[in-house]
Amino acid sequence: MNASLLLITFSLLTWGIGEGLFLYFIPLHLQNLGANPVTIGVILGSFGLMMAVVHIPAGYLSDRLGRKPLLLASWILGLIAAIIMALATSLWSFVAGYLLYGLTAFVFAPLFSYVTAARGKLTTGRAMTLTSAMYNLGAVLGPVSGGWIGDRFGLQTNFQAAAVVLFISTVMILFLKAQDRDEHDEDSRRKSLFANPRFISFVGLLFVGTFVMYLPQPLTPNFLQNERGIGLGELGWIGSAGSMGNAVFNLMLGQLNARSGYLIGQVLVGIFALILWKGAGIPLYLMGYFLLGGFRAARNLGYAQIRTLIHPAQMGLAYGFTETFGSAALMLSPILAGFLYDWSPVSIYPVTLALLLVAMTLYFVFSPREETHLEPGNLGEALIKD
């Protein structure tokens, strides 16, 4: 693995530890600050809106200005937002920091572009799932530590500890090497990204898949605490099982062709919804959250397929456009989840299963069938310095 990709993975590992201290507990902290289920859904949806508005500009700028400046800006902005949340003493001051944190999602387009360009002999899918797995290995430690901290000192302390860890990750990213920009040739200049019907239709499929796979997630911590009587410490272990699943399934499904891996990820999310609907007991919840790791792996493998549909010089904009629709799904899905939870908390899970069957059928029928092959050399060689 080259030095740039190695630095990215360790910075993401550290960021995963810091973010894991608080991200899983956001719905519970909002509840503690006085928000009801519908309000929580709207706040989480607004977070998705903040994510949605930044991706296309970030993708465009990463193609024009280079990827490193955008990566640095995102890390620094995330640190500032974490400090605001750590110092917040009311619901709406906390929400201000939380929504600011949502803007850091513009990191995805330059990050995916950077990883794609730095992947060496790895396929795009393997490079993305490998770096994501490192982030999630860090995130395994976060929820367990966060549950312990929250139980003893209150959830506000989680954000204070997280700010310290995110500072360390930010220092690491300062040493990242800049990359040369890809130049447009005449053919790519003449053909607009948005005049590419295969790309546009595939983005639509990813939107549907993300919306449905995310639907059971936002309010499940509240469901487990309020409806099943699970405490913060136990929720921390359950959240860590989810992060471990993210890491494991990113590595496992990353070995498959991206199309098949995406479908398997959807199946795993369906099993999660079934367990939360019909299962009872911490062991089952641990297993369910572990299987939920298929969601993040599926998203990464969806993005990996984008690379085969576009010109390299359009990579940042393409990832930005795709992530905008993904964030729109993350914006709308919690709103529906909030209304479903307010009507009947358990209803989220059978609704997810029904919609997931539709999403999987659409993806199976209409998604591109080209397979991503490993470039010359095997996986072991690809992990060695280029």
ABEGO torsion letter per residue (X at the ends): XBAAAAAAAAAAAAAAAAAAAAAAAAAAAAAAAGBBAAAAAAAAAAAAAAAAAAAAAAAAAAAAAEAAAAAAAAAAAAAAAAAAAAABABAAAAAAAAAAAAAAAAAAAAAAAAAAAAAEABBAAAAAAAAAAAAAAAAAAAAAAAAAAAAAAEAAAAAAAAAAAAAAAAAAAAABBBBBBBBBBAAAAABBAAABAAAAAAAAAAAAAAAAAAAAAAAAAAAAAAAAGBBAAAAAAAAAAAAAAAAAAAAAAAABBAAAAAAAAAAAAAAAAAAAAABBEAAAAAAAAAAAAAAAAAAAAAAAAAAAABBAAAAAAAAAAAAAAAAAAAAAAAAAAAAAAAABAAAAAAAAAAAAAAAAAAAAAABBABBBBBBBEBAAAAABBX
